[in-house]
């Protein structure tokens, strides 16, 4: 629970002192005044001032400073804020501020805001690095007040990172010169130093008389007296809260009750929102005090209930949650609830493991940054050395350039002759390029012709394969009819016919004629589908129709079949989507795609799903986008490039003729002037996307 430190106002940087624009200087002064109020946690005055200055930011430096202060104001207003988007914004502000010439204050304040966000997101190493850079900038600008804020904030980051020994050493060094520091800064340092003692004592479950507890209590008492003496009311509340919690752990219930009484009614103060977890810490102290005063099961249950509430609150209340977990571990046996103590001890151990992992990761990044910093320093040194060498070489280079100029003038005549030769070479090269281009075009035409012949060969083979079966069946039926006719003629010549023989012959002739009829019908359908491959085979008149209504009719048509097969249809489409085009052709295309998805893609699926999505394109685009996706067997990668070839099918000879997608592409691309695209992965389903012009 650490509020922001405060300081005296920062001076206007000397780089603005010589500006002719007095308004820019006045705006900078007011921005720094807002920063001063924010450091005093006086957001009621800082917020309207920043809002008032928004329309007067006419220099890039003042705009960056205002943006950094606005982001810092949001963070101070709510200690629970802090996300990756804000971190990215703060980082970009610090990068832009680094490009300013001779204005280190803006970069230092931007880094201060960046460090605050990094600390809230547990990027402690990065926060310490940002604070170190900001500290260097403050020393360069001789901004002592801001430097003190950064030192105090560094203590908070060390505490959050669990570097308590480092925090104690740093705090003791600063307290050694406390007379030179502002009271608010001293209070922060005392508070952080006491927090380090508290964390070390609480983690060890040290008894009440342990030196760490005594030192912690002494430091908080010192901080309280300092805050009361200097009129720092918000820090008085913070110190009272810390002392109340320490007293309740030590068993000093009377003293704890006195501290809480002084805090009574302060929880609604806006300052509490700037102190992370203050209201929950006050509740924690109150429930522990009630139990310490009565020590019975009825007063122990609120302690356990608060632990469950803090566990549900997540990482934002993690540190208050850990206080309560240690309190339950400390007092669980005395409360007769060893099971709760054991459970809380295990949860504390889990939190410690998480912190160790975070520290390990931070140390790893720190090592990387050390090597990177060393490399940057070496590069800077090399650049500095090269700078001197470059200055020396410039003079020599100027002399060389003078000599080169005279030499170039002498070479000008040689170049003109070379240009003439080059022109002739270019003309010869162009002639060779033209000849080579003609040769390549001829080769390309030959290759294209071969590809057409190969495609035609595949189509002929597929057509022969598909026609062979129905024509063979027809020949077989015709042969049987002929044989039966010969038999019938022989029987007529040999004498009277038996009724049974005549009946059998008639039945056989009927079956064979049915076979011939079905076979010829199958061959006729195949030929009709072949004719569909021709663009001229379909000359449907365009008309106005509603694509959404057409899709809904098709979905209703297939719904019963899909329900029987356990296939779920999900459709997303606008209520209406007008189109001017061949409606029946679009109907046939979608029907073919749905048939493929249901009968091929989802045939073996037990939990099939068919997603149909219709979207209108941009107004400038003037098109629609229709996608049909299933979660079925998919298409093997080696077969995907050939799915549009005529007579190509994974089940050629058993199911389908391999013409469906070929006809679909012909209709979509040539008749409807659209595009079709198929994406598929074997075992993961198939997605077909159509893009068609609306008119």
Buried (B, 14 or more C-beta within 10 A) or exposed (E): BBBBBBBBBBBBBEBBEEEEEEEBBEBBBBBBBBBBBBBBBBBEBBBEBBEEBEEBBEBBBBBBBBBBBBBBBBBBBEBEBBEEEBBEBBBBBBEBBBEBEEBBBBBBBBBBBBBBBBBBBBBBBBBBBBBEBBBBBBEEBEBBBBBBBBBBBBBBBBBBBBBBEBBBBBBEEBBEEBEEBBBBBBBBBBBBBBBBBBBBBBBEEBEBEBEBBBBBBEBBBBBBEBBBEBEBEBBBBBBBBBBBBBBBBBEBBEBBBBBBEBBEEBEEBEBBBBBBBBBBBBBBBBBBBBBBBEEEEEBBBBBBEBBEBBBEBEEBBBBBBBBBBBBBBBBBEEBEBEEBBBBBBEBBEEBEEEBEEBBEEBEEBBEEBEEEEEEEEEEEEEEEEEEEEEEEEEEEEEEEEEEEEEEEEEEEEEEEEEEEEEEEEEEEEEEEEEEEEEEEEEEEEEEEEEEEEEEEEBBEEBBEBBBEBBBEBBEBBBEBBEEBEEEBEEBEEEEEEEEEEEEEBEEBBEEBBEBBEBBBEBBEEBEEBBEBBEEEBBEBEEEEBBBBEBBBEBBEEBEEEBEEBEBEBEBEBEEEBEBEBBBEBBBBBBBBBBBBBBBBBBEEBEEBBBBBBBBBBEEEEEBBBBBBBBBBBBBEEEBBEEBBBBBBBBEBEEEBBBBBBBBBBBBBBBBBEBBBEBBBEBEEBBBBBBBBBBE
